[in-house]
């Protein structure tokens, strides 16, 4: 039977009636979320302009791009905890304000250092937005409408990844690189006004002390791991910088877990990991993000380096995946299927489709873009079914008083899973590519380096064939990992349903008080 704390917190976050403005509020939240996702990808198209206008070196450009994702990933759990403690509406407003101010600073930057600092500031605001937007969705929608609302919220991620390079390229065709950041300002202002007027406040005011050490350890751990994943493809996975960063990250996360097990008021209650539903959702979430991150990386390589499309054309040809996700979730098809086949069925179906799409890209490589188009649609169907279901399962397994932390866990899994997908499948690609290189290009670590060593058309063809084979092999490995992960996640969730854990979120951590929601 649910605990008193769980009942109290559920009541605190459950709206007394369906607000007439709830879908408008969701639209505003999704718009704010979209700007966060866009800024993960939009800067890539501005690298030539930044190099010329700011005199940025290659290292400067790397930090301009990575400062945002590093800060954001390092602060997700802390941001979620802050939202639970101080108020989700309040932290959403703070996040929008920080994101808007930092965007203005980025647009007006006169040096690489200033732009890097502004991007780090945007990462702080982004961490608050990623966690509070999902927590607010959990707050304003009831159990019946929540799956569809989460589906719409999650589809914004796919839209952002697909639209980022396209929007960036269009702006740079007409304006200077600062326009990439100025477009965030009206979105931040409109969203802030809507949040103040439409979003009710809720928080968990138990009076427990801040877990400052836990916040620090989680930040060190996540930044170390994410930096290693980002640096690996360029610096080499066995380089001292990558290995030391990975070691610091792993040690930091291990210390965080040990500390959270023993502190009276943990930021993330590690006992959540005793819940089969939570474990199933977490494992599945990592694998879905693994498949998404790895597949986007491989598809980009395939379209540009194997099929010969430019960056903008490659972005347009990947759009069907995002369009499929958006159509499925905005029409509510996934939400209507969930009551019929259940959470485990949705996950295994979605991840099987994602795996089938990945495998089809490899097996239909000889059919040109027509074969890839079919594969992208199948992958989009899989992502549309699995990703919102995973997010809903994670949030449902955590007490409503910890909705912000739950959103932080979901965001952290996405960051980690996507980075892991790029790292693992990238390593498989490189290993297969190097093994198949002709003698003239032996020892080359990249396609460009291998082509530079060739002398004849036959050698160049052999190098291209080796790279294409490497991409195909890594896609099949990714497909197998996603499929097996879907089976494991579904089995764990099915067992959780049979033992009754599916319907009963974990009780709030020992020593915490029920959430007190203050509606404004």
MORA-V268860 format. One record per residue. N is the residue number from 1. RES is the residue in three letters. SS is DSSP state (2 for helix, 1 for strand, 0 for the rest). PSI is psi in whole degrees, -180 to 180 (* if undefined). NEAR is the number of other C-alpha atoms within 8 Angstrom. Layout:
[[N:RES:SS:PSI:NEAR] [N:RES:SS:PSI:NEAR]]
//
This chain:
[[1:UNK:0:140:3] [2:UNK:0:148:8] [3:UNK:0:163:7] [4:UNK:2:-40:6] [5:UNK:2:-41:11] [6:UNK:2:-41:16] [7:UNK:2:-42:9] [8:UNK:2:-44:10] [9:UNK:2:-33:14] [10:UNK:2:-41:11] [11:UNK:2:-37:8] [12:UNK:2:-34:11] [13:UNK:2:-11:13] [14:UNK:0:122:10] [15:UNK:0:141:12] [16:UNK:0:-27:4] [17:UNK:0:168:4] [18:UNK:0:113:9] [19:UNK:0:139:7] [20:UNK:0:-18:5] [21:UNK:0:10:7] [22:UNK:2:-38:10] [23:UNK:2:-32:7] [24:UNK:2:-42:7] [25:UNK:2:-42:12] [26:UNK:2:-40:11] [27:UNK:2:-42:8] [28:UNK:2:-43:11] [29:UNK:2:-43:10] [30:UNK:2:-35:11] [31:UNK:2:-44:10] [32:UNK:2:-41:13] [33:UNK:2:-37:13] [34:UNK:2:-40:12] [35:UNK:2:-36:11] [36:UNK:2:-45:11] [37:UNK:2:-41:12] [38:UNK:2:-40:12] [39:UNK:2:-7:9] [40:UNK:2:-23:12] [41:UNK:2:-23:10] [42:UNK:2:-28:13] [43:UNK:2:-19:12] [44:UNK:2:-35:8] [45:UNK:2:-11:9] [46:UNK:2:6:12] [47:UNK:2:-47:9] [48:UNK:2:-41:7] [49:UNK:2:-41:8] [50:UNK:2:-40:12] [51:UNK:2:-42:11] [52:UNK:2:-47:8] [53:UNK:2:-36:7] [54:UNK:2:-4:9] [55:UNK:0:35:9] [56:UNK:0:137:12] [57:UNK:0:174:7] [58:UNK:2:-41:6] [59:UNK:2:-40:7] [60:UNK:2:-45:11] [61:UNK:2:-41:13] [62:UNK:2:-43:8] [63:UNK:2:-34:9] [64:UNK:2:-42:12] [65:UNK:2:-44:12] [66:UNK:2:-23:9] [67:UNK:2:-38:13] [68:UNK:2:-53:14] [69:UNK:2:-34:10] [70:UNK:2:-49:12] [71:UNK:2:-43:13] [72:UNK:2:-49:13] [73:UNK:2:-35:15] [74:UNK:2:-23:13] [75:UNK:2:3:13] [76:UNK:2:-49:16] [77:UNK:2:-42:15] [78:UNK:2:-41:12] [79:UNK:2:-42:14] [80:UNK:2:-41:17] [81:UNK:2:-39:13] [82:UNK:2:-39:11] [83:UNK:2:-42:18] [84:UNK:2:-38:16] [85:UNK:2:-49:9] [86:UNK:2:-8:11] [87:UNK:0:127:13] [88:UNK:2:-39:15] [89:UNK:2:-43:15] [90:UNK:2:-45:10] [91:UNK:2:-30:13] [92:UNK:2:-42:14] [93:UNK:2:-41:11] [94:UNK:2:-43:10] [95:UNK:2:-44:14] [96:UNK:2:-41:15] [97:UNK:2:-46:11] [98:UNK:2:-42:12] [99:UNK:2:-43:15] [100:UNK:2:-46:13] [101:UNK:2:-43:9] [102:UNK:2:-34:12] [103:UNK:2:-41:15] [104:UNK:2:-42:11] [105:UNK:2:-39:11] [106:UNK:2:-41:13] [107:UNK:2:-32:12] [108:UNK:0:4:7] [109:UNK:0:140:10] [110:UNK:0:-1:7] [111:UNK:0:160:8] [112:UNK:2:-40:13] [113:UNK:2:-41:7] [114:UNK:2:-41:11] [115:UNK:2:-39:13] [116:UNK:2:-44:12] [117:UNK:2:-42:9] [118:UNK:2:-39:13] [119:UNK:2:-37:15] [120:UNK:2:-41:11] [121:UNK:2:-39:12] [122:UNK:2:-34:14] [123:UNK:2:-36:15] [124:UNK:2:-49:14] [125:UNK:2:-39:15] [126:UNK:2:-39:12] [127:UNK:2:-41:15] [128:UNK:2:-39:16] [129:UNK:2:-43:14] [130:UNK:2:-42:14] [131:UNK:2:-43:17] [132:UNK:2:-33:16] [133:UNK:2:-46:12] [134:UNK:2:-39:12] [135:UNK:2:-38:13] [136:UNK:2:-37:11] [137:UNK:2:-44:12] [138:UNK:2:-29:12] [139:UNK:2:-42:11] [140:UNK:2:-10:14] [141:UNK:0:141:14] [142:UNK:0:179:11] [143:UNK:2:-33:6] [144:UNK:2:-42:6] [145:UNK:2:-14:8] [146:UNK:2:-43:11] [147:UNK:2:-41:12] [148:UNK:2:-41:12] [149:UNK:2:-42:11] [150:UNK:2:-35:13] [151:UNK:2:-43:17] [152:UNK:2:-43:11] [153:UNK:2:-44:11] [154:UNK:2:-28:10] [155:UNK:2:-21:13] [156:UNK:2:-32:12] [157:UNK:2:-47:11] [158:UNK:2:-41:11] [159:UNK:2:-41:12] [160:UNK:2:-43:12] [161:UNK:2:-36:12] [162:UNK:2:-38:13] [163:UNK:2:-20:11] [164:UNK:2:-58:14] [165:UNK:2:-34:15] [166:UNK:2:-46:11] [167:UNK:2:-43:9] [168:UNK:2:-45:13] [169:UNK:2:-40:11] [170:UNK:2:-42:8] [171:UNK:2:-41:12] [172:UNK:2:-22:12] [173:UNK:2:-23:6] [174:UNK:2:-23:6] [175:UNK:0:-179:8] [176:UNK:0:171:7] [177:UNK:0:-26:11] [178:UNK:0:-20:10] [179:UNK:2:-24:11] [180:UNK:2:-28:13] [181:UNK:2:-32:11] [182:UNK:2:-30:10] [183:UNK:2:-18:8] [184:UNK:2:-25:11] [185:UNK:2:-53:12] [186:UNK:2:-35:7] [187:UNK:2:-44:11] [188:UNK:2:-42:13] [189:UNK:2:-48:10] [190:UNK:2:-44:8] [191:UNK:2:-40:13] [192:UNK:2:-44:11] [193:UNK:2:-42:8] [194:UNK:2:-38:11] [195:UNK:2:-45:13] [196:UNK:2:-39:9] [197:UNK:2:-33:6] [198:UNK:2:-33:8] [199:UNK:0:126:11] [200:UNK:0:153:9] [201:UNK:0:148:12] [202:UNK:0:146:15] [203:UNK:1:168:15] [204:UNK:0:101:15] [205:UNK:0:69:11] [206:UNK:0:-9:8] [207:UNK:0:9:5] [208:UNK:0:146:8] [209:UNK:0:156:5] [210:UNK:0:141:5] [211:UNK:0:74:9] [212:UNK:2:-42:6] [213:UNK:2:-40:6] [214:UNK:2:-42:12] [215:UNK:2:-42:12] [216:UNK:2:-44:8] [217:UNK:2:-40:12] [218:UNK:2:-38:15] [219:UNK:2:-46:11] [220:UNK:2:-45:13] [221:UNK:2:-49:16] [222:UNK:2:-43:13] [223:UNK:2:-42:13] [224:UNK:2:-46:14] [225:UNK:2:-47:14] [226:UNK:2:-39:13] [227:UNK:2:-39:12] [228:UNK:2:-41:13] [229:UNK:2:-40:13] [230:UNK:2:-41:9] [231:UNK:2:-25:11] [232:UNK:2:-52:13] [233:UNK:2:-30:10] [234:UNK:2:-43:5] [235:UNK:2:-13:9] [236:UNK:0:133:9] [237:UNK:0:-22:9] [238:UNK:0:11:7] [239:UNK:0:155:9] [240:UNK:2:-39:6] [241:UNK:2:-44:8] [242:UNK:2:-45:16] [243:UNK:2:-42:11] [244:UNK:2:-40:8] [245:UNK:2:-43:12] [246:UNK:2:-41:12] [247:UNK:2:-44:10] [248:UNK:2:-42:12] [249:UNK:2:-46:14] [250:UNK:2:-44:11] [251:UNK:2:-42:9] [252:UNK:2:-43:13] [253:UNK:2:-37:13] [254:UNK:2:-43:8] [255:UNK:2:-37:9] [256:UNK:2:-46:12] [257:UNK:2:-44:9] [258:UNK:2:-42:8] [259:UNK:2:-43:9] [260:UNK:2:-27:13] [261:UNK:2:-24:10] [262:UNK:2:-16:6] [263:UNK:0:142:7] [264:UNK:0:-34:6] [265:UNK:0:79:12] [266:UNK:0:150:11] [267:UNK:0:-41:12] [268:UNK:0:112:7] [269:UNK:0:112:9] [270:UNK:2:-13:8] [271:UNK:2:-13:7] [272:UNK:2:-30:9] [273:UNK:2:1:8] [274:UNK:2:-11:7] [275:UNK:0:122:12] [276:UNK:2:-35:12] [277:UNK:2:-43:15] [278:UNK:2:-45:14] [279:UNK:2:-43:12] [280:UNK:2:-44:14] [281:UNK:2:-41:14] [282:UNK:2:-48:12] [283:UNK:2:-42:10] [284:UNK:2:-39:14] [285:UNK:2:-42:15] [286:UNK:2:-42:13] [287:UNK:2:-36:13] [288:UNK:2:-46:14] [289:UNK:2:-38:15] [290:UNK:2:-50:15] [291:UNK:2:-41:15] [292:UNK:2:-52:11] [293:UNK:2:-47:14] [294:UNK:2:-41:18] [295:UNK:2:-39:12] [296:UNK:2:-40:8] [297:UNK:2:-48:9] [298:UNK:2:-39:12] [299:UNK:2:-40:9] [300:UNK:2:-46:10] [301:UNK:2:-42:9] [302:UNK:2:-48:11] [303:UNK:2:-40:11] [304:UNK:2:-46:12] [305:UNK:2:-23:8] [306:UNK:2:-47:10] [307:UNK:0:-12:8] [308:UNK:0:17:7] [309:UNK:0:151:9] [310:UNK:0:171:7] [311:UNK:2:-46:7] [312:UNK:2:-44:9] [313:UNK:2:-38:8] [314:UNK:2:-41:12] [315:UNK:2:-42:13] [316:UNK:2:-38:9] [317:UNK:2:-13:8] [318:UNK:2:-9:11] [319:UNK:2:-33:10] [320:UNK:2:-31:11] [321:UNK:2:-50:12] [322:UNK:2:-39:13] [323:UNK:2:-41:10] [324:UNK:2:-45:12] [325:UNK:2:-45:14] [326:UNK:2:-44:14] [327:UNK:2:-44:8] [328:UNK:2:-44:12] [329:UNK:2:-37:15] [330:UNK:2:-29:10] [331:UNK:0:-10:6] [332:UNK:0:14:10] [333:UNK:2:-46:9] [334:UNK:2:-41:12] [335:UNK:2:-34:11] [336:UNK:2:-29:8] [337:UNK:2:-30:10] [338:UNK:2:-46:10] [339:UNK:2:-25:7] [340:UNK:2:-42:6] [341:UNK:2:-7:9] [342:UNK:2:166:9] [343:UNK:2:-49:11] [344:UNK:2:-40:12] [345:UNK:2:-39:9] [346:UNK:2:-43:14] [347:UNK:2:-47:16] [348:UNK:2:-34:14] [349:UNK:2:-47:11] [350:UNK:2:-45:14] [351:UNK:2:-29:16] [352:UNK:2:-41:12] [353:UNK:2:-42:12] [354:UNK:2:-43:18] [355:UNK:2:-42:15] [356:UNK:2:-39:12] [357:UNK:2:-43:14] [358:UNK:2:-45:15] [359:UNK:2:-37:11] [360:UNK:2:-35:12] [361:UNK:2:-40:14] [362:UNK:2:-46:12] [363:UNK:2:-26:8] [364:UNK:0:18:10] [365:UNK:2:-33:11] [366:UNK:2:-10:6] [367:UNK:2:2:8] [368:UNK:0:-159:9] [369:UNK:2:-26:6] [370:UNK:2:-43:7] [371:UNK:2:-38:13] [372:UNK:2:-36:13] [373:UNK:2:-45:10] [374:UNK:2:-43:8] [375:UNK:2:-40:13] [376:UNK:2:-40:13] [377:UNK:2:-42:12] [378:UNK:2:-43:13] [379:UNK:2:-41:15] [380:UNK:2:-41:15] [381:UNK:2:-44:14] [382:UNK:2:-46:14] [383:UNK:2:-41:14] [384:UNK:2:-33:17] [385:UNK:2:-43:13] [386:UNK:2:-43:15] [387:UNK:2:-49:12] [388:UNK:2:-34:12] [389:UNK:2:-41:13] [390:UNK:2:-48:13] [391:UNK:2:-42:12] [392:UNK:2:-38:10] [393:UNK:2:-43:12] [394:UNK:2:-48:14] [395:UNK:2:-34:13] [396:UNK:2:-23:9] [397:UNK:0:-7:13] [398:UNK:0:140:14] [399:UNK:0:142:15] [400:UNK:2:-28:11] [401:UNK:2:-19:14] [402:UNK:2:32:12] [403:UNK:2:-39:14] [404:UNK:2:-44:17] [405:UNK:2:-40:16] [406:UNK:2:-43:13] [407:UNK:2:-36:15] [408:UNK:2:-41:16] [409:UNK:2:-45:10] [410:UNK:2:-44:12] [411:UNK:2:-39:12] [412:UNK:2:-41:11] [413:UNK:2:-40:12] [414:UNK:2:-46:11] [415:UNK:2:-48:11] [416:UNK:2:-45:11] [417:UNK:2:-43:15] [418:UNK:2:-44:15] [419:UNK:2:-40:14] [420:UNK:2:-38:12] [421:UNK:2:-45:17] [422:UNK:2:-43:13] [423:UNK:2:-51:12] [424:UNK:2:-51:9] [425:UNK:2:-31:14] [426:UNK:2:-39:13] [427:UNK:2:-40:8] [428:UNK:2:-44:11] [429:UNK:2:-49:13] [430:UNK:2:-40:11] [431:UNK:2:-46:9] [432:UNK:2:-41:13] [433:UNK:2:-48:12] [434:UNK:2:-38:12] [435:UNK:2:-27:6] [436:UNK:2:0:8] [437:UNK:0:144:12] [438:UNK:0:164:9] [439:UNK:2:-36:5] [440:UNK:2:-27:7] [441:UNK:2:12:12] [442:UNK:0:137:9] [443:UNK:0:-10:5] [444:UNK:0:141:9] [445:UNK:0:-2:8] [446:UNK:0:166:7] [447:UNK:2:-45:10] [448:UNK:2:-40:6] [449:UNK:2:-38:9] [450:UNK:2:-43:14] [451:UNK:2:-33:10] [452:UNK:2:-22:6] [453:UNK:0:-7:8] [454:UNK:0:158:10] [455:UNK:0:-25:6] [456:UNK:0:163:6] [457:UNK:2:-36:6] [458:UNK:2:-41:6] [459:UNK:2:-40:11] [460:UNK:2:-39:11] [461:UNK:2:-40:8] [462:UNK:2:-38:10] [463:UNK:2:-46:15] [464:UNK:2:-40:10] [465:UNK:2:-38:8] [466:UNK:2:-41:13] [467:UNK:2:-44:13] [468:UNK:2:-40:10] [469:UNK:2:-40:10] [470:UNK:2:-42:14] [471:UNK:2:-44:12] [472:UNK:2:-43:12] [473:UNK:2:-44:12] [474:UNK:2:-33:12] [475:UNK:2:-39:15] [476:UNK:2:-39:11] [477:UNK:2:-44:9] [478:UNK:2:-41:15] [479:UNK:2:-43:15] [480:UNK:2:-42:9] [481:UNK:2:-43:9] [482:UNK:2:-43:16] [483:UNK:2:-48:13] [484:UNK:2:-39:8] [485:UNK:2:-38:12] [486:UNK:2:-40:14] [487:UNK:2:-44:9] [488:UNK:2:-47:10] [489:UNK:2:-42:16] [490:UNK:2:-41:14] [491:UNK:2:-45:10] [492:UNK:2:-42:12] [493:UNK:2:-36:15] [494:UNK:2:-41:9] [495:UNK:2:-38:9] [496:UNK:2:-39:13] [497:UNK:2:-40:11] [498:UNK:2:-30:8] [499:UNK:0:2:7] [500:UNK:0:-3:8] [501:UNK:2:-20:12] [502:UNK:2:-35:12] [503:UNK:2:-2:6] [504:UNK:0:102:9] [505:UNK:0:153:12] [506:UNK:0:146:10] [507:UNK:0:158:10] [508:UNK:0:153:12] [509:UNK:0:152:8] [510:UNK:0:132:6] [511:UNK:0:-13:7] [512:UNK:0:161:9] [513:UNK:0:159:10] [514:UNK:0:152:13] [515:UNK:0:142:13] [516:UNK:1:115:10] [517:UNK:0:130:10] [518:UNK:0:110:8] [519:UNK:0:132:6] [520:UNK:0:*:4]]
//
